[in-house]
Amino acid sequence: MMKLWFKKHYMHKRKILKTIVLLGMLVGIYFTYSFYRVFFMPNTAFSNSESYVFISNDTSFTELVSDLENILLSVDDFKLAAIKKGYSERVKGGKYIISNGLNNHEIVNVLRGKNTPIKVVFNNQERLENLAARISKQIDADSLTLITAFRENEFLELNNFTKENALSMYLPNSYEFFWNTTAEGFRSRMLKEYNLFWNPTRLEQAKKISLSPLQVSSLAAIVQKETVKIDERPKVAAVYLNRVTKRMRLEADPTVIYALKISFQNFDTIIRRVLKNDLRIESPYNTYKNKGVPPGPITMPDISSIDAVLNPDSHKFLYFVANPKQPGYHTFSKTYWQHLRNSKAYYRWINSQKLYR
């Protein structure tokens, strides 16, 4: 009997042990599967080859998780993986590319260290306000924050700019930025690009024509407004430089138009023709009344316009007027009487087009 009891007791304990081992295996399998699912199973819910994620610098982890709901199969699994990997406490702003089929381990690694640069492009902005609006459509910083940074007195004074000529610092081109670049970061990068642009060669060229870099930019803006033809810009630039040398007023219509827009407090106003009465407007931008270049650029000059001023043609022309027979180009003259004849031909044409304003 005792022998039978020991046998039954042994079998019972063995059964319990097997059950414990089996349960342990099941628990192990469950945790292994859970770990694999959370970290290594694909967790993207979009059909495209990739999806872009834009994260502002002040985005919280909770906000990020909410933003990712539309591209993840399981937000909870991502959240758990991010917490385990320590990412939840260190969310980083930027633009990130999530490829289709990535698992949470890979997604977190992308969000942690693969901020993708973007191309920021701008050109021919008339004012700092226009530039701020343009840039705000390409990076995270809003236009109000940008314009505030552009106009900050301390920054302008430290770098020898004024609110009137600050636009000169922003050279139109294509630049590589991170999407989460701050307004101050954008401004600092543009200052660096400006200083690189004004290298010893260009500074020497400016010195030869007796203009500072800021004056070159102001004159280049007039040249750009006067002609859309890049090949004609060195010729137009030389006319104005000839006038500066002779201490003549520039008498540039685009500066009067700019002064009128300031007066109207409306830069969307379209002015096709400058009238005699317009030339009387009191403004530091009215080059019919004031000698020298205006206090700042009337638009953002292209690099081609700046280089046209730095490398002007060599001629003795002092006047030019639009050439009706060659649209976009101008007729040049050395004397005022020649200019009057050319102007009459132009005004006959412009009146025939009924461009009264």
C-alpha positions in Angstrom: 0.0 0.0 0.0 2.8 2.4 1.0 4.5 1.6 -2.3 1.4 2.4 -4.3 0.9 5.7 -2.4 4.4 6.8 -3.2 3.9 5.9 -6.8 0.7 7.9 -7.0 2.2 10.9 -5.2 5.2 10.8 -7.5 3.0 10.8 -10.6 0.9 13.7 -9.2 4.0 15.8 -8.6 5.3 15.0 -12.0 2.0 16.1 -13.6 2.1 19.4 -11.7 5.7 19.9 -12.8 4.8 19.3 -16.4 1.9 21.7 -16.1 4.2 24.3 -14.6 6.7 23.8 -17.3 4.0 24.0 -20.0 2.6 27.1 -18.5 6.1 28.6 -18.3 6.6 27.8 -21.9 3.3 29.3 -22.9 4.0 32.5 -20.9 7.5 32.6 -22.5 6.0 32.2 -25.9 3.4 34.9 -25.2 6.1 37.4 -24.0 8.4 36.5 -26.8 5.5 37.1 -29.3 4.5 40.3 -27.6 8.1 41.5 -27.6 8.4 40.6 -31.3 5.0 42.2 -32.1 5.8 45.4 -30.3 9.3 45.9 -31.7 9.7 43.9 -34.9 6.4 43.4 -36.6 5.6 45.9 -39.4 3.4 48.7 -38.0 2.6 51.0 -41.0 -1.0 51.5 -42.1 -0.5 53.4 -45.4 -0.3 52.1 -49.0 2.2 54.6 -50.4 5.9 53.7 -50.4 6.6 56.3 -47.6 4.9 58.8 -45.4 6.2 62.2 -44.1 6.0 63.1 -40.4 6.4 66.7 -39.4 7.2 67.4 -35.8 7.4 70.9 -34.3 10.1 71.6 -31.7 7.5 71.9 -28.9 5.5 68.8 -29.7 4.9 66.5 -26.7 5.0 62.7 -26.9 1.2 62.6 -26.4 0.6 65.0 -29.3 3.0 63.0 -31.5 1.2 59.7 -30.8 -2.1 61.4 -31.7 -0.6 62.7 -35.0 0.7 59.2 -35.9 -2.7 57.5 -35.5 -3.4 57.7 -39.3 -0.2 56.0 -40.4 0.2 53.3 -37.7 -1.5 49.9 -37.4 -1.1 49.9 -33.6 -0.6 53.2 -31.8 -0.4 51.3 -28.5 2.4 49.1 -29.7 4.3 52.1 -31.0 3.8 53.9 -27.7 5.1 51.0 -25.7 8.2 50.6 -27.9 8.9 54.3 -27.8 8.7 54.3 -24.0 10.9 51.2 -23.7 13.5 52.8 -26.0 13.5 56.1 -24.0 12.2 58.2 -27.0 9.0 59.3 -25.2 11.1 61.7 -23.1 13.2 63.1 -26.0 10.9 63.9 -28.9 12.8 65.8 -31.6 11.4 68.2 -34.1 11.9 67.9 -37.8 10.7 66.2 -41.0 11.0 62.4 -41.0 10.4 59.8 -43.7 8.6 56.6 -42.6 8.9 53.9 -45.2 6.1 51.4 -45.7 6.7 48.2 -43.7 8.9 49.6 -40.9 8.5 48.1 -37.5 8.3 50.2 -34.3 12.0 49.7 -33.5 12.9 51.1 -36.9 10.3 53.9 -36.7 11.6 55.1 -33.3 15.2 55.0 -34.7 14.0 57.2 -37.7 12.3 59.7 -35.4 15.2 59.8 -33.1 18.0 60.5 -35.5 17.0 60.9 -39.2 15.8 64.5 -39.5 15.5 65.0 -43.3 16.7 68.3 -44.7 14.3 70.2 -47.0 14.9 72.7 -49.8 13.9 76.3 -49.0 13.6 78.6 -52.0 12.8 82.3 -52.2 13.3 85.1 -54.7 12.2 88.6 -55.6 10.3 89.3 -52.4 9.5 93.0 -52.2 9.6 93.4 -48.5 10.5 91.5 -45.3 6.8 90.8 -44.8 6.6 89.0 -48.1 9.8 87.0 -47.3 8.4 86.0 -43.9 5.2 84.8 -45.5 7.1 82.9 -48.2 9.4 81.2 -45.7 6.6 80.3 -43.3 5.1 78.1 -46.0 8.3 76.0 -46.1 9.5 75.7 -42.5 7.7 75.3 -39.2 8.3 78.9 -38.0 5.2 81.1 -38.6 5.3 84.5 -40.4 4.8 86.6 -37.3 7.8 84.9 -35.5 9.9 85.3 -38.7 9.1 89.0 -39.3 9.8 89.7 -35.6 13.2 88.1 -35.9 13.9 89.9 -39.1 13.2 93.3 -37.5 14.8 92.7 -34.1 16.7 95.9 -33.3 19.5 94.3 -31.4 20.3 91.9 -34.2 20.1 94.7 -36.8 22.4 97.0 -34.9 24.9 94.3 -34.0 25.3 93.4 -37.7 25.2 97.0 -39.1 21.7 96.8 -40.7 18.7 99.0 -40.5 15.0 98.1 -40.9 15.2 99.8 -44.3 18.1 97.8 -45.7 17.7 94.5 -43.8 16.2 92.9 -46.9 19.7 93.0 -48.4 20.8 90.3 -46.1 18.5 87.7 -47.7 20.0 86.5 -51.0 17.5 84.7 -53.2 18.6 81.2 -53.8 17.8 77.6 -52.9 19.0 76.5 -49.4 19.0 73.3 -47.4 17.3 73.6 -44.0 15.8 71.4 -41.4 12.0 71.8 -41.4 12.0 72.6 -37.6 14.5 75.5 -38.0 13.5 78.4 -35.8 13.1 82.0 -37.0 16.3 82.9 -35.3 18.1 79.9 -36.8 16.9 80.9 -40.3 18.0 84.5 -39.8 21.5 83.4 -38.5 22.0 81.1 -41.5 21.1 83.9 -43.9 23.6 86.2 -42.2 26.2 83.5 -42.7 25.3 83.2 -46.4 25.4 87.0 -46.8 28.9 87.2 -45.3 30.1 84.3 -47.5 28.6 86.0 -50.6 30.4 89.3 -49.9 33.8 87.7 -50.3 37.0 89.7 -50.8 36.5 89.8 -54.6 33.0 91.3 -54.4 34.1 93.7 -51.7 36.9 94.9 -53.9 34.5 95.3 -56.9 32.2 97.4 -54.7 35.1 99.6 -53.6 36.0 100.3 -57.2 32.6 101.7 -57.9 32.6 103.6 -54.5 29.6 101.8 -53.1 29.1 99.8 -49.9 27.6 96.3 -50.2 24.3 97.7 -48.9 24.3 100.4 -51.5 25.1 97.9 -54.2 22.0 95.9 -53.1 19.9 99.0 -53.2 21.1 99.9 -56.7 20.8 96.3 -57.8 17.1 96.3 -56.8 16.5 99.3 -59.0 18.3 97.6 -61.9 16.2 94.5 -61.5 12.9 96.5 -61.5 14.0 98.4 -64.6 14.7 95.4 -66.7 13.8 91.7 -66.7 16.5 91.0 -69.3 19.5 89.6 -67.4 21.8 90.4 -70.4 20.8 94.1 -70.3 21.3 94.6 -66.5 25.0 95.4 -66.7 24.1 98.1 -69.3 21.4 99.6 -67.1 23.6 99.4 -64.0 26.3 101.4 -65.9 23.8 104.2 -66.6 23.0 104.6 -62.9 26.7 104.4 -62.0 27.4 107.1 -64.6 24.8 109.3 -63.0 26.3 108.7 -59.5 29.7 109.6 -60.8 28.3 112.9 -62.2 26.4 113.6 -59.0 23.1 113.4 -60.9 19.9 112.1 -59.4 19.1 108.5 -60.3 15.5 109.5 -61.4 14.4 105.9 -61.4 10.6 105.3 -61.8 10.6 102.1 -59.8 11.7 104.0 -56.7 8.7 106.4 -57.1 6.4 103.5 -57.5 7.8 102.0 -54.2 7.3 105.4 -52.5 3.7 105.6 -53.8 3.0 102.1 -52.4 4.3 103.2 -49.0 2.0 106.2 -49.2 -1.0 104.1 -50.2 0.0 101.6 -47.4 -0.9 99.0 -50.0 1.9 97.0 -51.7 -0.6 95.0 -53.8 -1.3 98.2 -55.8 -0.4 97.8 -59.5 1.1 100.9 -61.0 2.0 100.6 -64.7 2.8 104.2 -65.4 4.4 107.0 -63.3 2.7 110.4 -63.8 4.4 113.8 -63.5 2.5 114.5 -60.3 3.9 111.3 -58.8 7.4 112.7 -59.1 6.6 115.3 -56.4 6.0 112.7 -53.6 8.0 113.4 -50.5 9.9 110.2 -49.7 13.5 109.1 -49.2 12.8 106.6 -51.9 11.9 109.3 -54.5 15.1 109.4 -56.5 13.8 112.3 -58.6 14.1 114.4 -55.5 17.0 112.8 -53.6 20.5 112.1 -54.8 22.2 108.8 -54.3 20.8 105.4 -53.8 17.6 104.9 -51.6 18.0 103.9 -47.9 17.2 100.3 -48.7 16.3 98.0 -51.6 12.9 98.4 -53.2 12.8 94.7 -53.8 15.0 91.7 -53.2 17.6 91.8 -56.0 18.7 88.7 -57.8 22.4 87.7 -57.6 22.5 88.5 -61.4 21.4 92.1 -60.6 24.0 92.5 -57.8 26.7 91.2 -60.1 25.5 93.5 -62.8 26.2 96.5 -60.6 29.6 95.1 -59.5 30.5 94.3 -63.2 28.8 97.1 -65.2 29.3 97.7 -68.9 31.7 100.4 -69.9 29.7 103.2 -71.8 28.7 106.9 -71.5 25.0 106.5 -71.6 23.0 108.6 -69.0 19.5 107.9 -70.1 17.3 105.0 -71.2 13.6 104.4 -72.0 11.6 101.3 -72.8 11.9 100.2 -76.5 8.4 99.5 -77.9 10.0 97.7 -80.9 11.9 95.3 -78.7 9.7 94.4 -75.7 11.6 94.0 -72.4 14.6 96.0 -73.7 15.5 99.7 -73.7 16.8 102.4 -75.9 19.9 104.2 -74.5 21.2 107.7 -75.1 24.1 109.9 -74.0 22.3 113.3 -74.1 19.0 114.6 -72.7 17.9 115.7 -76.2 18.4 112.2 -77.6 16.5 110.9 -74.6 13.6 113.2 -75.3 13.2 111.9 -78.8 13.3 108.3 -77.6 10.8 109.1 -74.8 8.3 110.7 -77.3 8.3 107.5 -79.3 7.8 105.5 -76.1 4.9 107.7 -74.8 3.2 107.6 -78.2 3.2 103.8 -77.9 2.2 103.7 -74.3 -0.8 106.1 -75.0 -1.8 103.8 -77.9 -2.0 101.0 -75.3 -4.2 103.2 -73.1 -2.0 102.6 -70.0 -3.1 105.7 -68.1 -2.1 104.2 -64.7 
